[in-house]
Every structure is written in structure tokens, then in C-alpha cells.
Amino acid sequence: MTTKTATTTSKANTKAIAPAADKLLEQIALDHLFIETLETQNRDRLDFHDVSVWAVKSALQAAYQAGLAAANATAKAAA
């Protein structure tokens, strides 16, 4: 029963932070990959991008750092 409650709470928290996370991911895509939007445009030239491996690495590092920062903020708030 505890597991079910934890899962439900986790899903609720994900929905609550989704807009902020989406905005952060869009900013990372713009800053590191030069992709203006992560929304589907239904046009190949707008939906598919050639990016360098170093740009992908940089974007992944930025996303990882953002995740660490969010986890640290959550841990500090819970303490």
C-alpha cells in the first residue's frame, strides 16, 4: 500500500513540474543544439536536425547538471 501511495505522489509531482522542466529542456536545446523548439512541426526540415556530437554532449551535461541542482534543492527543502 505504501508503494502505491508513493507512486501516485510521484506521478502528481511529475505533472506539477512538467511545464518548468519542458521550458528548461527547450532552453538547453536552444543554447546547445540551436534548436528553437521541441514541439513537433510536422515538417522534416523543422523536425530533424544535424548536430555535432560535442553539442549533444554539452546538452546532456547541461541536463544532468540541471537534474543534480533540482535534486539538491529538493533535498535541502526536505531537510
C-alpha positions in Angstrom: 0.0 0.0 0.0 2.9 2.4 0.7 4.3 1.7 -2.7 1.1 2.6 -4.4 0.9 5.9 -2.5 4.5 6.8 -3.3 3.9 6.1 -7.0 0.8 8.2 -7.0 2.6 11.0 -5.3 5.5 10.8 -7.7 3.2 11.0 -10.7 1.5 14.0 -9.2 4.8 15.8 -8.7 5.9 15.0 -12.2 2.7 16.6 -13.6 3.3 19.7 -11.3 6.9 20.3 -12.5 6.4 19.3 -16.2 6.0 22.9 -17.5 9.1 24.1 -15.8 11.1 21.0 -17.0 9.8 21.5 -20.5 10.9 25.1 -20.5 14.4 24.1 -19.2 14.7 21.4 -21.9 13.8 23.9 -24.6 16.4 26.3 -23.3 19.1 23.6 -23.3 18.1 22.6 -26.8 18.3 26.3 -27.9 21.6 27.0 -26.1 23.5 23.8 -27.0 21.8 22.4 -30.1 20.5 25.6 -31.7 17.0 24.0 -31.9 14.4 26.7 -31.5 11.5 24.4 -30.3 11.0 20.9 -29.2 7.4 20.9 -30.5 6.6 18.7 -33.5 6.3 20.9 -36.6 5.3 18.1 -39.0 7.9 19.2 -41.5 11.1 17.2 -41.9 13.3 20.3 -42.2 12.0 21.6 -38.9 11.7 18.3 -37.0 15.1 16.7 -37.9 18.4 18.5 -37.1 22.1 17.8 -37.9 24.0 18.3 -34.7 27.6 17.6 -33.7 28.5 15.0 -31.1 30.1 17.7 -28.9 26.9 19.7 -29.0 24.9 16.6 -27.9 27.4 16.0 -25.2 27.2 19.6 -24.0 23.4 19.4 -23.9 23.4 16.2 -22.0 25.8 17.6 -19.5 23.6 20.7 -19.0 20.6 18.5 -18.5 22.5 16.3 -16.0 23.6 19.4 -14.1 20.1 20.7 -14.0 18.9 17.4 -12.6 21.6 17.5 -9.9 20.6 21.0 -9.0 16.9 20.1 -8.8 17.7 17.0 -6.6 19.9 19.1 -4.3 17.2 21.8 -4.0 14.6 19.1 -3.2 16.9 17.5 -0.6 17.5 20.9 1.1 13.8 21.7 1.1 13.0 18.4 2.7 15.7 18.8 5.4 
